[in-house]
Amino acid sequence: MKKNKYDLLNYFKNHKVSLSLTIKENGRNTLAINPDKKYPLASTMKIIIAYNFVKSAMNNKISIAEKVKLNELEKFYIKDTDGGAHPNWKYSINYPTEVSLLEIAKGMMQYSSNACTDFLIHKIGVDVVNESIEVLQLNHDKITYLTSPIIMPGYLSDKRKLALNKLDAMSSQSYHELANELFVKMQANRSDYLKEKTPNMLDRKMQLLITKRMAYSTTNQYTDLMLRLGKELLTKKEKKLFSEIVIGKSVKSDKDDYFWYKGGATPYVLTSALYKESQDTTISVSLFIEDDKGGDLYWIRTIFNDFVISVATDTEFRKKVKEMA
């Protein structure tokens, strides 16, 4: 717990094979370690949902002021499976009976609530989200819901080992179809018996397998995407809304025009994507680390965000990172 970003820098020297780091300054790659190696994205893929949310709002397909009963979001919450993200978000807004779509988007990006995310994926349209990946020409796996795969093992079998084997053998198409089917069950309030099975099903092997079934992409793709969001994909009005829903205000300096950050975590992977723009200077950073044993990630996760933000904001530290490479 006493470790800091310099300890992580030392870790990098001996573990380059298990990480990917891309730094892009003013549109040019200034550091690339395994930039095209694909990793499970965890919550960093929520950037794609946020992009679609902003576009849908500006095209009047959804209204950010639309009210949703908080109970509707609870259908997609599975206790103790999101690191406290969803309960923390509810606490931050003082447990209202209704919330706006804008608040739900903040819950997804600032608190990383998976329940908020799945609600928005459905609201925007899972097909719309995946079509945008193609339109943006990203080297990126298809996105599916985040909460329904967690109840999938209990749906496949009452026996954990059998469920693990079935989940492992499932084709990508079958996996996505079942995730959609179980989402509909959750939406109709017919999944409580599966939620109850979840604690017994989610041992470390199952959590690793669920991580491996997530959408994959690369740090090269995400540094490029963040730069494109800042420079070409979003209008000034859209960037204002995007800035409102993502993490950034608390670390943004007075000189920064934009500061956007999203991280993601499972016990086996840590991911991130960042964009910072000030005057005519841009920097985008993406760092992914994978550890199938999960041991090192236990201490890395406590300093991970600080490391990535320091790469973007501290010139001397960024220089040290480049020297390490």
N, C-alpha and C positions, 0 to 999 in steps of 0.2 A: 504493500500500500504506500510505501515511501518512494516508489519509483516515479520518474518523471519523463518528460519527452526525450531527454538525452539518453535515458536507458533504452527507450524504444529505438532510438537511432543506432545504438550499439547492437541491439537485437537484429536490426536490419542487415548489418554486415555479415552475419552468419546464417541468415534465413531468407536470402533473396529469392530462393526457389518457391517459397510459400506466399510471396506477396507481389503485388503489382502497384506501381506508383507512376503517375504521369503528371507532369507540371507543364502548363502551357502559358507562356508569358507573351502578351501582345500578339496572340494567334500563332506563336511558334513554340514547338516542343523544346523545352530547355532541360528536361529530364524524363527519361522513359525506362522504367524497369519492368520487364514483362508486360508491355502496354497492351498487347493483343491476346493475352491469356484470359479465357473466360472464367468468371467466378459467379457463384450464386449471389444475387444482389441484395437480399434481405430488404429492408425498408428504403434503401436508396432509390429503388424503382418508383417510389411514391412521387418523385420528381415528374415522371411521365403523367401520373394522375393529376398532379397540380397543373401541369401544362394544359391538359385537356379540360380541367375545371375552368381555368381562365379563359380559354378559347370558347367553351360552351357558354360561359356567362356573357362574354362580349358579343357573341352571335345570337344572344337572347334565346338560347335553347334551354337554359336554366336561369333562375333568379337567385342571386346570392342572398337576397332577403327572405326567400321562402322559409317558412317555419316547419320544423319537423319535431314530433314528440320525442323526447329523450328515450322513452320506452321502445321506440322503433329501432334505435341504435343498440339497445341492450340485447336485442335478438342475436346480434353478431359478436357479442362479447363472451369470451370463454375465460373464466376465472384463472388467474395465475399463469397466463400464457403470453403476456405482452410486457413483462417487466414493470407492471404498474402504470403503463402509459394511459390506458383508458380511464382508470380511477383518478389518476392525477389530473387529467384534462377536466373531468367532471367537477373535481374539487376546485379547480382554477376558475370555473365559471359559476360556482356556488349552486350546483345541482338544480338548474331550472327545469320546469316541466317541458318547455319547448326550446329549441335552438335553431338558429338560422343556418343555411347552407354554408355561409361564410365562416361561422364558428366551427362547423364540422370540418371544413377544410383546414382551419388552424389546428384543430385536434389531430388531424392526420399529419400535418407537416411539423408543427411545433412540439407536439407531445408524442407523435408516432402511434396514435391509436389505430389498431388494425380494424376495429369495429367501424370507426369513422371512414377508414379507407374503403372497406368493402361496401359500405352504404353509397359512397361516391362513385365507385366503379360501376355499381348497378345504376345509379342515377344518370351518369354520363352515358353508360352502355359499354359493356365489356368488349363488344365488337368495335365500337368507335375507338376505344383505347388502343386496341391491337392494330386497327387500320392506321392509326397515327404513327405507330412504330414503322410501318411500311412506307408511309408518305415521307417520314423523316429520314428514311433509308438508313436505319440503325442496324448494326449487327447485334441483335437483341432478341432473346427468346420471347415467345408469347406470354402475356401476363394473364394470370388468373387470380381468383379471390385468395385472400390470406387466411381467413378463419375457417372456411369449410374444409381445407385439407387437414386441419388439426383434429377434426372429428371423424375424418376418413378411416383411420385404423379401427375405431370402434364399430364403424359401419361394416367394414370388411369381415371382421371376426370378433368373437369374444376372447379368443386366444391371441396374445400379443405376438408370438412367434409366427403364427399363421398369417396374421394381419400384415406383419413386416414383409413376409415373403410375397404376399399378394400385391402389396404396394410397390415393392421392388420390381416385380415382373410386369407391372402395368405399363402400357404404351403411353406416350405423351398425350395422344388424342383421347384415350380412355380416361387418363388422369384429369384432363381439362373438363371432359364431359361430366365426370363424377363430381368434380369441384362445383360445377354449375348446378348439378342436381341437388347436392347437399346444401348449397346456398339457398335454393328455393325452399327446402325443408326448414332452414333456419328462419327465413323470412316469414314462413307460415306458422312459426312457433311450434314446429314439430320435431325439434332436435334436442330437447332437454335430456332425453334418455341417453343420447350420444355424448352430450356435454358431461354427463355424470360419469361416463366410462373413461373420459379423457385422462384424468390423473393416473390411472393404472396403466394406460397405454403408452404414455409419453416417457419411456425410459430413454437413456442416452442414445441407444442405437436408433430408436424411432425418431428422435429429434434430429439426428444426423441425416437420416434418410429423407425426412421432410425438408431439411435444408437443401439437400441435393436435388430435390424436385422443384425448387424455386426457379424463377426466370434468371438466366445468366446473361451477362454482358462483360464489357472490358473497361478498364480505366481510360483507355484511349477514346472510346466512344463517349464516355461520360464527361471527360474534360472538354471534348469537342461540343457535346450537347449543351453544356453550361455556357460555353462561349457563344454558341448560336442563339441561345435564349436571350443572352444579353445584347447581341449585335444584330440579329436578323429575324428571329422567329416571333418575337413579341413586339407590339407597338409600345409607345411610351405609356399609354393608358393601361395596357395589359401588364407591363412591367410594374406599374404602381400596385396593381392588385396582387401580382405574384409576390412582390416584396412584402405585402401585408400578411400573407399566409405562411411564408417560409421563415425559418430561423435566420436571424441576421441582425435585427435591430439592436440587440444587446451587445453585439461585438463590432458593429459598424462604427467607423470613426467619422468625424465631421467632414473629412476630405473624400469619403467614399460616396459615390452616387448609388451604387448597388452592392449589396453583400448578401449572398444566398448560400445556405448550407443545409445539407441533409445527410444524416448518417443512418446506418442500418446495422443490426446485430442479431445473431443467433449464438448459441453456445459455441459454434464452430466457424463463424465467419464475421468479420467486421468490414463494413464498406462505407464509402463517403464520396460526396461530390460537392465542390465549392466553386463559387464564382465571385470575384471582387472587381469592381470597376471604379476608378477614380480619375477624373479629367480624361486624358486620352490613354490611360494605362489599364490593361486588363490582366488578370491572372486567374486561371482555373486549375484546380487541383483535384485529383481523384486518387484515393488510396484504398485498396482491397487487401485484406489479410485472411488467409484460410488456415485452419489448424484442425484436422480431423480428430485429434485427441482433446482439443479444447483447453489444455492446461495453461499454456502461455496467454491465451486470450483473456483468462481470468484477471490478470493484472494489466494487460494492454488496454482493455476496454475502459479502465478508469482514466487513462490519459490520452486515449485515441483522438477524441475531438480536439483537445488542446494541441496535439501534435499537428493535425491537419490545418487548423486555424493559424497556428504559428508559422507554418510553411508559407501561408498566404500573406501574413501581416508583418512578419519579422524578417527583414532582408538578411541579417547576419545568420539567423537560424536556417533560412532557405539555402544560403551559401554552404553551410555545414552539411546539409542533406545532399546537396549536389556533389560535394567532395567525397562523401561516403560512397556514392555510386561509382 
